[in-house]
Amino acid sequence: MSHSARYLRSLRSASSLPSGSALSPSRTIPGANDRAFVEHLNGVFPELQFPPELARRILTHGSHPTAINGHNAGMSFLGRRVLESYLLLFLQSSKALQPNDNIDAIITRTIGSYTLGDHIGRRWGLGRGMRWTPAAPARRLAEDREASMVSVGLYKVQGDAVAAVMGGIFHQFGATVAHRVFHTRVLPYLENLPEQFIADAQSICERMGGTEGKLLLDNATPTAEPVAATN
């Protein structure tokens, strides 16, 4: 099976998440506490209007005590497949791709969780907006916060949240919007993308309006309808 077929097949299967996933009915009723999650994501993507339930799940890591009411693992799984598929399609369409290039290695290096967390998660301020529980005690974090952020897993958790954001956008707003987010808000900032592909990445980004380009087409409108549960 080709790389394209494998990734697109995994994306299609991930689009139908099973019962018990991040889209299953919540045990809590969304309320004022969800407003901060909505405001954070809407601040990063002003054109999009995230439903409170979806925003809360995207920004809640499984390590947090409130994860019992829903967390971002399912959306992160979907978003990872979205990122892999779009990066694969970009690489295979680039004239810079050489016959001896290891596509799997390029994908792993370019959109690894730590890379996403460091380059994209920090840019989106996810460390301030998400709920998670560090593995290290608070005293250790206070002593050397910058060094500790890596050891306690902040970049990994932020990377999972980036994937969850992509999964949430793909699910709620569709593939076209997710594709534009990838090429204008993600790929231009991935420092581990091999240099040979940078010109093509910049060209696509510019054609889509640049790093501040529109995400919604003129005939599309954002939706904030509650996320439907899957069975």
C-alpha positions as CSV (number, residue, x, y, z in Angstrom):
1,M,0.0,0.0,0.0
2,S,1.4,3.4,-1.0
3,H,2.1,6.1,1.6
4,S,-0.8,8.2,0.4
5,A,-3.3,5.4,0.5
6,R,-2.1,4.3,4.0
7,Y,-2.4,7.8,5.5
8,L,-5.7,8.7,3.8
9,R,-7.2,5.4,4.9
10,S,-6.2,6.0,8.5
11,L,-7.7,9.5,8.2
12,R,-11.0,8.1,7.0
13,S,-11.1,5.6,9.8
14,A,-10.2,8.1,12.4
15,S,-13.0,10.4,11.3
16,S,-15.5,7.9,12.7
17,L,-14.5,7.8,16.4
18,P,-16.0,5.0,18.5
19,S,-18.2,5.4,21.5
20,G,-16.2,6.4,24.6
21,S,-14.0,8.7,22.5
22,A,-13.6,12.4,22.9
23,L,-16.9,13.0,21.2
24,S,-18.9,10.8,23.5
25,P,-21.5,12.6,25.7
26,S,-20.0,14.6,28.5
27,R,-20.8,13.9,32.2
28,T,-21.0,17.6,32.9
29,I,-23.2,20.4,31.5
30,P,-21.1,23.0,29.7
31,G,-21.2,26.3,31.5
32,A,-19.3,29.4,32.5
33,N,-16.1,27.4,33.1
34,D,-15.9,26.6,29.4
35,R,-15.8,30.2,28.4
36,A,-12.1,30.5,28.9
37,F,-11.4,27.6,26.6
38,V,-13.7,29.1,23.9
39,E,-12.1,32.5,24.2
40,H,-8.6,31.1,24.0
41,L,-9.3,29.1,20.8
42,N,-11.4,31.9,19.2
43,G,-8.5,34.2,20.0
44,V,-6.1,32.0,18.1
45,F,-8.5,31.5,15.2
46,P,-10.8,34.6,15.2
47,E,-12.8,33.5,12.2
48,L,-13.8,30.2,13.8
49,Q,-16.3,29.9,16.6
50,F,-15.6,26.8,18.7
51,P,-18.5,25.1,20.6
52,P,-17.9,25.2,24.4
53,E,-17.9,21.4,24.7
54,L,-15.4,21.0,21.9
55,A,-13.1,23.7,23.2
56,R,-13.1,22.2,26.7
57,R,-12.2,18.8,25.4
58,I,-9.5,20.1,23.1
59,L,-7.8,21.9,25.9
60,T,-8.1,19.2,28.6
61,H,-5.3,16.7,28.8
62,G,-5.8,13.2,30.2
63,S,-3.5,13.9,33.1
64,H,-5.9,16.5,34.6
65,P,-8.4,15.4,37.3
66,T,-11.3,16.8,35.3
67,A,-10.4,14.5,32.4
68,I,-13.0,12.1,33.7
69,N,-15.5,14.4,32.1
70,G,-13.8,14.4,28.8
71,H,-10.3,15.0,27.4
72,N,-8.5,15.5,24.1
73,A,-7.1,12.0,23.4
74,G,-9.7,11.3,20.7
75,M,-9.3,14.6,18.9
76,S,-5.5,14.4,19.2
77,F,-5.7,11.0,17.5
78,L,-7.8,12.4,14.7
79,G,-5.6,15.5,14.4
80,R,-2.4,13.5,14.2
81,R,-3.9,11.7,11.1
82,V,-4.9,15.0,9.6
83,L,-1.4,16.4,10.1
84,E,0.3,13.3,8.7
85,S,-2.0,13.2,5.7
86,Y,-1.6,16.9,4.7
87,L,2.1,16.8,5.2
88,L,2.4,13.6,3.1
89,L,0.3,15.1,0.3
90,F,2.5,18.3,0.4
91,L,5.7,16.3,0.3
92,Q,4.6,14.1,-2.6
93,S,3.4,17.1,-4.6
94,S,6.7,18.9,-4.2
95,K,9.3,18.9,-7.0
96,A,11.9,19.0,-4.2
97,L,11.2,15.4,-3.2
98,Q,14.0,13.1,-4.2
99,P,13.7,9.4,-4.9
100,N,16.0,8.5,-2.0
101,D,14.1,10.7,0.6
102,N,12.7,8.8,3.5
103,I,9.1,10.2,3.7
104,D,8.3,8.5,7.0
105,A,11.4,9.9,8.6
106,I,10.6,13.4,7.3
107,I,7.1,13.2,8.7
108,T,8.2,11.9,12.1
109,R,10.9,14.6,12.4
110,T,8.7,17.5,11.2
111,I,5.5,16.9,13.2
112,G,6.7,15.0,16.2
113,S,4.8,15.8,19.4
114,Y,7.7,17.7,21.0
115,T,8.2,19.7,17.8
116,L,4.6,20.6,17.5
117,G,4.5,21.6,21.2
118,D,7.6,23.8,21.0
119,H,7.0,25.5,17.7
120,I,3.2,25.6,17.3
121,G,1.9,25.0,20.8
122,R,3.9,27.9,22.3
123,R,2.9,30.2,19.4
124,W,-0.8,29.4,20.1
125,G,-0.3,29.9,23.8
126,L,-1.7,26.5,24.6
127,G,0.4,26.2,27.8
128,R,-1.7,29.0,29.2
129,G,-5.0,27.8,28.0
130,M,-5.0,24.1,28.6
131,R,-5.6,22.0,31.7
132,W,-3.0,19.4,32.5
133,T,-1.1,18.1,35.5
134,P,2.8,18.3,35.4
135,A,4.6,15.2,36.5
136,A,7.1,17.2,38.6
137,P,6.3,18.9,42.0
138,A,5.6,22.7,42.0
139,R,8.8,23.4,43.9
140,R,10.9,21.9,41.1
141,L,9.1,23.9,38.5
142,A,9.7,27.1,40.5
143,E,13.4,26.5,40.8
144,D,14.1,26.1,37.1
145,R,10.9,26.6,35.1
146,E,12.4,26.7,31.6
147,A,14.5,23.5,32.0
148,S,11.7,21.8,33.9
149,M,9.1,22.4,31.2
150,V,10.8,19.8,29.0
151,S,11.4,17.2,31.7
152,V,7.8,17.4,33.0
153,G,6.4,17.0,29.5
154,L,5.0,20.4,28.6
155,Y,6.1,20.3,25.0
156,K,4.7,16.8,24.6
157,V,1.4,17.8,26.2
158,Q,1.3,21.0,24.0
159,G,2.0,18.9,21.0
160,D,-0.9,16.6,21.8
161,A,-3.1,19.7,22.2
162,V,-2.0,21.0,18.8
163,A,-3.0,17.7,17.2
164,A,-6.3,18.0,19.1
165,V,-6.9,21.5,17.8
166,M,-6.4,20.2,14.2
167,G,-8.7,17.2,14.9
168,G,-11.3,19.5,16.3
169,I,-11.1,21.9,13.3
170,F,-11.3,19.0,10.9
171,H,-14.3,17.6,12.7
172,Q,-16.2,20.8,13.3
173,F,-15.3,23.0,10.4
174,G,-14.3,20.5,7.7
175,A,-11.3,19.4,5.7
176,T,-11.0,22.6,3.6
177,V,-10.6,24.8,6.7
178,A,-8.2,22.3,8.3
179,H,-6.2,22.2,5.1
180,R,-5.9,26.0,5.2
181,V,-4.9,26.0,8.8
182,F,-2.2,23.5,8.1
183,H,-0.6,25.5,5.3
184,T,-0.9,28.9,6.8
185,R,-0.7,28.4,10.6
186,V,1.3,25.2,11.0
187,L,3.7,24.3,8.2
188,P,5.3,27.7,7.9
189,Y,6.5,27.5,11.5
190,L,7.8,24.0,11.6
191,E,11.6,24.5,11.9
192,N,12.3,20.8,11.3
193,L,10.9,20.8,7.8
194,P,13.9,20.0,5.5
195,E,15.2,23.1,3.8
196,Q,14.6,21.7,0.4
197,F,10.8,22.0,0.9
198,I,10.7,25.5,2.5
199,A,10.2,27.4,-0.8
200,D,7.2,25.2,-1.8
201,A,5.7,25.6,1.7
202,Q,6.1,29.4,1.5
203,S,4.6,29.5,-2.0
204,I,1.5,27.5,-0.9
205,C,1.1,29.7,2.2
206,E,1.2,32.9,0.1
207,R,-1.3,31.5,-2.4
208,M,-3.7,30.9,0.5
209,G,-3.3,34.5,1.7
210,G,-0.2,34.2,4.0
211,T,0.1,33.4,7.7
212,E,-2.9,35.6,8.4
213,G,-5.0,34.5,5.4
214,K,-8.7,33.7,5.6
215,L,-9.6,30.3,6.8
216,L,-13.3,30.3,5.8
217,L,-14.3,30.6,2.1
218,D,-16.7,33.5,1.3
219,N,-19.7,31.2,1.1
220,A,-18.9,29.5,4.4
221,T,-19.9,30.5,7.9
222,P,-18.4,29.4,11.2
223,T,-20.5,27.1,13.3
224,A,-20.8,26.8,17.0
225,E,-23.4,24.1,17.2
226,P,-22.8,21.5,19.9
227,V,-20.6,18.6,18.9
228,A,-22.8,15.6,18.1
229,A,-21.9,12.4,19.9
230,T,-20.9,9.3,17.9
231,N,-22.3,5.9,18.5
